[in-house]
Amino acid sequence: MSGIANNPNSPRQKMINLMYLVFIAMMALNVSSEVLDGFELVEDSLRTSISNSAHRNEIVAGELDTYYQSNPEKVKEWYDKGKQVKSASDSLYNYVQDLKQRIAVIADGKDANVNKIEHKDDLEAASRIMLGPVTGEGKKLREAIDAYRVMMGEMVQDSAKTRILEASLSTTPPHKAGINTRTWEEALFENMPVAAAVTLLTKLQSDIRYAEGEVLNNLLNSVDVGDYRVNQMTAQVIPESQIVMRGSQYKANIVLSAVDSTKRPAVFVNGKQLPEDSHGQFTAIAGAPGTYPIKGYIEMPNNDGTTMRQNFESEYFVTEPSATVAPLLMNVLYAGIANEMRIAVPGVPSGNVTATMTNGTLTRKGDIWEARPSKVGTDAVISVNARMADGRSVEMAKNTFRVRALPDPMPYIEYKDQNGNMRKFRGGNMTKRNLIETEVLQAAIDDEILNIKFNVLRFELLFFDSMGNAIPEVSQGASFSDNQKDRIRRLTRGKRFFIRGVVAKGPDGLERTLTPIEVIVN
């Protein structure tokens, strides 16, 4: 019998071995009442911390709501995010609270009080709720924490704060030496006494309220993160234009300008940064007339270390200095020719100026206008209109001009003096050499007001012989004939002849007989 009793494979021996293993396991899992009471102290401390955090969060949420009520347009984005944060935090917090209550019910029955658990050393309750093969809540809780952690991280722009939030809500299982195959929920709730499991979940609730508070504070600060602190405020009048025409409208924006004299923005205009001492004032030399763009951007550092950039675009106009000085007796246009005129309206680009004319045509040629009256003796009226910034067309001027025929030109001989300069001879003494070298007779109106060439059609030279008889020599055209030049060669010093019967045709198409000129051979 004794041999049978000592056989390691006998049922009796197997029972002894099993009882030994159970005893060893119970010894290993035995938790003293002092340790369990310690969890209760930690639990009380965590509940106090949660209460304080919740109170603080309510204050921050209240401030965010107050800001929203006073300025909904500005605060709406942050207010809506704050509501999302509070809703998500309350949902996860209440879910954890429900898990605590369910664990307490398994340990103490349906009348269990999660804040005063009787069977603190129960090793099965937490595992049944959190790690059950079908209804286990551990995996669901982990996924809910992961989603919450990602959401909170996206609400915070500060990377350092984001790392702290992620660490406090981490679901990475505790690492042990060797291969660790346990999940986060197994590491926290497998064979865990009720007191410890509930305390771990309360700690999670404390982390949730902490994360909620950090994100709400960040959202509250974000309300003013794009604002700029100012220490100077001035009223400014910014007109659309300081030049206003009669009949048009003066428009100006009256604004309150606020600046921070300790922090100036960087201003870039047309690709170049303005000097710091310019205080944002752009200066340009007005060169050639035209329209010039003003395009660039302003950079200003935000309170969170980023840079705000605002683009701008405008233009300015350069016009010639102009004044109208027109004696009444000089308001004359000549028929049959292009009378050049300058038409300009101060403060209005030339492209926005139009003009019309009665008794003729008016044509723009670049910056110059050409008026061509059609009928002599009938006044020509020129009307000038300007297109204003608001699109309206305003009549700026209406001037009346008398229309005259062109005056007769003067015939002349063009020659070179002894210095090689071109001269115009219109009568008087002239050397025989210059006379012989002359090829054509010319005619023009050249009085420093008009400069109009005429075509000479024919003319004659009238000579006198020793008996005083007149000898005419005719040229059909503007060129001196051979007979005329031969007569000139035979003249001696002091002799004279006349250029007469000069017929010329001008740009108006009319033929005119010009005044004769006397020539004395020098």
TAWO-V163807 format. One record per backbone hydrogen bond with DSSP energy under -1.0 kcal/mol. CO is the residue of the C=O (numbers start at 1). NH is the residue of the N-H. If there is no record, write none. Layout:
co->CO nh->NH
co->CO nh->NH
This chain:
co->1 nh->5
co->2 nh->6
co->4 nh->7
co->7 nh->10
co->10 nh->14
co->11 nh->15
co->12 nh->16
co->13 nh->17
co->14 nh->18
co->15 nh->19
co->16 nh->20
co->17 nh->21
co->18 nh->22
co->19 nh->23
co->20 nh->24
co->21 nh->25
co->22 nh->26
co->23 nh->27
co->24 nh->28
co->25 nh->29
co->32 nh->36
co->33 nh->37
co->34 nh->38
co->35 nh->39
co->36 nh->40
co->37 nh->41
co->38 nh->42
co->39 nh->43
co->40 nh->44
co->41 nh->45
co->42 nh->46
co->43 nh->47
co->44 nh->48
co->45 nh->49
co->46 nh->50
co->47 nh->51
co->48 nh->52
co->49 nh->53
co->50 nh->54
co->51 nh->55
co->52 nh->56
co->53 nh->57
co->54 nh->58
co->55 nh->59
co->56 nh->60
co->57 nh->61
co->58 nh->62
co->59 nh->63
co->60 nh->64
co->61 nh->65
co->62 nh->66
co->63 nh->67
co->64 nh->68
co->65 nh->69
co->66 nh->70
co->67 nh->71
co->71 nh->75
co->72 nh->76
co->75 nh->79
co->76 nh->80
co->77 nh->81
co->78 nh->82
co->79 nh->83
co->80 nh->84
co->81 nh->85
co->82 nh->86
co->83 nh->87
co->84 nh->88
co->85 nh->89
co->86 nh->90
co->87 nh->91
co->88 nh->92
co->89 nh->93
co->90 nh->94
co->91 nh->95
co->92 nh->96
co->93 nh->97
co->94 nh->98
co->95 nh->99
co->96 nh->100
co->97 nh->101
co->98 nh->102
co->99 nh->103
co->100 nh->104
co->101 nh->105
co->102 nh->106
co->103 nh->107
co->104 nh->108
co->105 nh->109
co->109 nh->112
co->113 nh->116
co->118 nh->120
co->119 nh->122
co->120 nh->195
co->122 nh->194
co->124 nh->128
co->125 nh->129
co->126 nh->130
co->127 nh->131
co->129 nh->137
co->130 nh->138
co->132 nh->136
co->137 nh->141
co->138 nh->142
co->139 nh->143
co->140 nh->144
co->141 nh->145
co->142 nh->146
co->143 nh->147
co->144 nh->148
co->145 nh->149
co->146 nh->150
co->147 nh->151
co->148 nh->152
co->149 nh->153
co->150 nh->154
co->158 nh->162
co->159 nh->163
co->160 nh->164
co->161 nh->165
co->162 nh->166
co->163 nh->167
co->164 nh->168
co->165 nh->169
co->167 nh->170
co->183 nh->187
co->184 nh->188
co->185 nh->189
co->186 nh->190
co->189 nh->192
co->193 nh->197
co->194 nh->198
co->195 nh->199
co->196 nh->200
co->197 nh->201
co->198 nh->202
co->199 nh->203
co->200 nh->204
co->201 nh->205
co->202 nh->206
co->203 nh->207
co->204 nh->208
co->205 nh->209
co->206 nh->210
co->207 nh->211
co->208 nh->212
co->209 nh->213
co->210 nh->214
co->211 nh->215
co->212 nh->216
co->213 nh->217
co->214 nh->218
co->215 nh->219
co->216 nh->220
co->217 nh->221
co->218 nh->222
co->224 nh->227
co->225 nh->303
co->232 nh->259
co->234 nh->257
co->236 nh->255
co->238 nh->253
co->245 nh->248
co->251 nh->240
co->253 nh->238
co->255 nh->236
co->257 nh->234
co->259 nh->231
co->259 nh->232
co->260 nh->263
co->266 nh->299
co->267 nh->274
co->268 nh->297
co->269 nh->272
co->272 nh->269
co->275 nh->278
co->276 nh->279
co->278 nh->281
co->290 nh->318
co->292 nh->316
co->294 nh->314
co->295 nh->270
co->296 nh->312
co->297 nh->268
co->298 nh->310
co->299 nh->266
co->300 nh->308
co->302 nh->305
co->306 nh->302
co->308 nh->300
co->310 nh->298
co->312 nh->296
co->314 nh->294
co->316 nh->292
co->318 nh->290
co->327 nh->330
co->328 nh->331
co->330 nh->332
co->331 nh->402
co->333 nh->404
co->339 nh->371
co->341 nh->369
co->345 nh->348
co->349 nh->352
co->350 nh->353
co->352 nh->387
co->354 nh->385
co->356 nh->383
co->359 nh->374
co->361 nh->372
co->363 nh->370
co->365 nh->368
co->368 nh->365
co->369 nh->341
co->370 nh->363
co->371 nh->339
co->372 nh->361
co->373 nh->336
co->375 nh->378
co->380 nh->401
co->381 nh->358
co->382 nh->399
co->383 nh->356
co->384 nh->396
co->384 nh->397
co->385 nh->354
co->386 nh->394
co->388 nh->391
co->392 nh->388
co->394 nh->386
co->397 nh->384
co->399 nh->382
co->401 nh->380
co->402 nh->333
co->403 nh->377
co->404 nh->335
co->410 nh->444
co->412 nh->442
co->413 nh->425
co->415 nh->423
co->417 nh->420
co->421 nh->417
co->423 nh->415
co->425 nh->413
co->428 nh->520
co->430 nh->522
co->431 nh->435
co->432 nh->436
co->433 nh->437
co->439 nh->480
co->442 nh->412
co->443 nh->454
co->444 nh->410
co->445 nh->452
co->450 nh->447
co->452 nh->445
co->455 nh->505
co->458 nh->503
co->459 nh->475
co->460 nh->500
co->461 nh->473
co->462 nh->498
co->463 nh->471
co->465 nh->468
co->469 nh->465
co->471 nh->463
co->473 nh->461
co->475 nh->459
co->475 nh->477
co->478 nh->441
co->481 nh->485
co->482 nh->486
co->483 nh->487
co->484 nh->488
co->485 nh->489
co->486 nh->490
co->488 nh->491
co->492 nh->495
co->495 nh->521
co->497 nh->519
co->498 nh->462
co->499 nh->517
co->500 nh->460
co->502 nh->514
co->503 nh->457
co->503 nh->458
co->504 nh->512
co->505 nh->455
co->506 nh->509
co->510 nh->506
co->512 nh->504
co->517 nh->499
co->518 nh->428
co->519 nh->497
co->520 nh->430
co->521 nh->494
